[in-house]
Amino acid sequence: MNGEGHAVCLPADIDTDVIIAGRYLRTKDRSVWAEHVFEDLDPNLAPTLMDTVLVTGKNFGCGSSREQAAIALKEAGVVAVIAPSFARIFFRNAINIGLPLIECDLPCTQGDTVKFDLAAGWVETGGEKFTVRQLSPRMQAILSAGGLVEYWRCRR
Amino acid sequence: MSTLSERILGSPAGTYVDRKVERAYAHDGTGVLTLEAWKSMGAGRLSDSSRLSLIFDHIVPANNSTTATLQHELREFAKSSFLHFSDVGGGICHQLMSEGIVLPGEVVVGADSHSCTPGAFGAFATGVGATDMAAIWLTGETWFRVPETINIHLSGAFTGAAEAKDLALAYVSRLGMDGATYCALEFTGDGTASLSMDDRLTLCNLAVETGAKAGMFYADSVTVEYLKALGQSVQPQVAEACEYVQELSLDLSDIVPVVAVPPRVDTVKPVQSLIGLPLDQVFVGTCTNGRYSDLARFARIVRKKKVAVRTIVVPASRMVLEKAIRTGVLADIVEAGCTVGSPGCGPCLGAHMGVLGEGEVCLSTANRNFKNRMGVGGEIYLSSVATAAASALAGEITEPEVNE
């Protein structure tokens, strides 16, 4: 899987309460989550996320298991998230809904283009290429299918 | 020679396994997306409904018509599909799992991050999201990367007013909020013998606050006796010499009452350094500290006194509530001026039953103090039950008195 987007630089240890607050969870309307994503971090961020790659510090997505956090990012237009490390439930959730996560300690300049090729195992920004940690074969298969729902639908 | 995770998952650390799940549970929050994803997978039926639980605990009873409608749909599904269902008032999913359902050696998966809690029984218990849970509904199994293990070696016994929650915050502070990401925590050492099942559940509950996949105790005589009282006959587990990626030694007699200051669970300070901090609310409950022994300890401290600040007490389950009624603990709590909520998660996640206003400060026995979690502009300090009780009486953060 490959893609590109404009970098949005974010700090370390962003928890899922900050990605999407508990007060917005009780709905099936995904546009609500996209509209309020990162509201408690920066209320102006949500509308600027179309075609972006989030480049964050370590431990992105820690805290609650709410899958709405990963869905909110995808619905808001985030193409991929790059971080030195992710919290493990968020990691599974994002891959399960078809949002690529890339483990890499990438320097970030706000707005710069970030390109990635997961099969080839690299990300590129500021004219420099960085090697990324490969996903497990199972996770690659789930991501290639478009998510875990599609993965299982194909197998039945 | 294996760690407990390696033994239960049947494979060495770092390998990937597909594993049948003995118990899988979701709640009213994650259940909505689980049902949606399961339907989208094209499933006609559940893999094995006898192994699946759906437990209403997050917003119970429903706080508005949107929540009520989502819960109604989920409830109708639960009734028609014959899975184990616990409706409003039954209690918190992790607590129900700890009342004779989860047994040593089982693989347990919950659609909630604090599903590491029943690892206290010597089970491999971990949290997932809704779509992973839907796949378990479909197939009865899931994949794991067998985790490396960090050993938390405990010695000694508690002294003074320290309790399991203080120890839990101490290890979270030592490891940091991502210090155990992708790893399991194993609690071992002579110090474990003095810890009750409730203490162990509190300790395993906070494992995820270090990023850990699981927090585990080996089943011993304490586990066997606890489960026997709930009608389950189990054998203790014997630890083998094994390889840990990291060792952390803690002497229980060094533990003092502490508080985690907002907005991070790993920013932990002695209660002594925060004495006098004014409070607007005290909250006692949750999957961390809402068990009977917690309510009893709280009641002993506030008995025949009056709380000086809004204090909300929420039992973790109906079984806890019933016992608190039978023993008079509930009367002590109510007569001290506390407000008692129906069993469940209460205001922990900021949805109802004690949401904070802008600028308000809460001292809570829960496990998370993230920004705005209990209400926009509210701040959350986390403490033990004893610290919460003493502070509720004073209306400000106060050191608990030393246990007799």
HADDOCK unambig.tbl for C-alpha pairs under 7 A between the chains (distance, minus, plus):
assign (segid A and resid 17 and name CA) (segid B and resid 373 and name CA) 6.53 0.50 0.50
assign (segid A and resid 22 and name CA) (segid B and resid 349 and name CA) 6.31 0.50 0.50
assign (segid A and resid 22 and name CA) (segid B and resid 350 and name CA) 6.59 0.50 0.50
assign (segid A and resid 22 and name CA) (segid B and resid 351 and name CA) 6.63 0.50 0.50
assign (segid A and resid 23 and name CA) (segid B and resid 350 and name CA) 6.93 0.50 0.50
assign (segid A and resid 23 and name CA) (segid B and resid 351 and name CA) 5.83 0.50 0.50
assign (segid A and resid 26 and name CA) (segid B and resid 67 and name CA) 5.92 0.50 0.50
assign (segid A and resid 59 and name CA) (segid B and resid 178 and name CA) 6.14 0.50 0.50
assign (segid A and resid 63 and name CA) (segid B and resid 113 and name CA) 6.92 0.50 0.50
assign (segid A and resid 63 and name CA) (segid B and resid 209 and name CA) 6.94 0.50 0.50
assign (segid A and resid 64 and name CA) (segid B and resid 112 and name CA) 6.85 0.50 0.50
assign (segid A and resid 64 and name CA) (segid B and resid 113 and name CA) 5.27 0.50 0.50
assign (segid A and resid 65 and name CA) (segid B and resid 111 and name CA) 6.85 0.50 0.50
assign (segid A and resid 65 and name CA) (segid B and resid 112 and name CA) 5.23 0.50 0.50
assign (segid A and resid 65 and name CA) (segid B and resid 113 and name CA) 4.86 0.50 0.50
assign (segid A and resid 65 and name CA) (segid B and resid 128 and name CA) 6.29 0.50 0.50
assign (segid A and resid 65 and name CA) (segid B and resid 129 and name CA) 5.30 0.50 0.50
assign (segid A and resid 66 and name CA) (segid B and resid 30 and name CA) 6.83 0.50 0.50
assign (segid A and resid 66 and name CA) (segid B and resid 129 and name CA) 6.31 0.50 0.50
assign (segid A and resid 67 and name CA) (segid B and resid 129 and name CA) 5.58 0.50 0.50
assign (segid A and resid 67 and name CA) (segid B and resid 130 and name CA) 6.27 0.50 0.50
assign (segid A and resid 87 and name CA) (segid B and resid 181 and name CA) 6.48 0.50 0.50
assign (segid A and resid 87 and name CA) (segid B and resid 211 and name CA) 6.12 0.50 0.50
assign (segid A and resid 88 and name CA) (segid B and resid 181 and name CA) 6.87 0.50 0.50
assign (segid A and resid 88 and name CA) (segid B and resid 182 and name CA) 6.19 0.50 0.50
assign (segid A and resid 89 and name CA) (segid B and resid 127 and name CA) 6.79 0.50 0.50
assign (segid A and resid 89 and name CA) (segid B and resid 128 and name CA) 5.48 0.50 0.50
assign (segid A and resid 89 and name CA) (segid B and resid 129 and name CA) 6.51 0.50 0.50
assign (segid A and resid 93 and name CA) (segid B and resid 129 and name CA) 5.74 0.50 0.50
assign (segid A and resid 96 and name CA) (segid B and resid 131 and name CA) 6.57 0.50 0.50
assign (segid A and resid 148 and name CA) (segid B and resid 131 and name CA) 6.86 0.50 0.50
assign (segid A and resid 149 and name CA) (segid B and resid 37 and name CA) 6.36 0.50 0.50
assign (segid A and resid 149 and name CA) (segid B and resid 40 and name CA) 6.47 0.50 0.50
assign (segid A and resid 149 and name CA) (segid B and resid 41 and name CA) 5.12 0.50 0.50
assign (segid A and resid 150 and name CA) (segid B and resid 41 and name CA) 6.91 0.50 0.50
assign (segid A and resid 152 and name CA) (segid B and resid 41 and name CA) 6.00 0.50 0.50
assign (segid A and resid 153 and name CA) (segid B and resid 41 and name CA) 4.97 0.50 0.50
assign (segid A and resid 153 and name CA) (segid B and resid 42 and name CA) 6.26 0.50 0.50
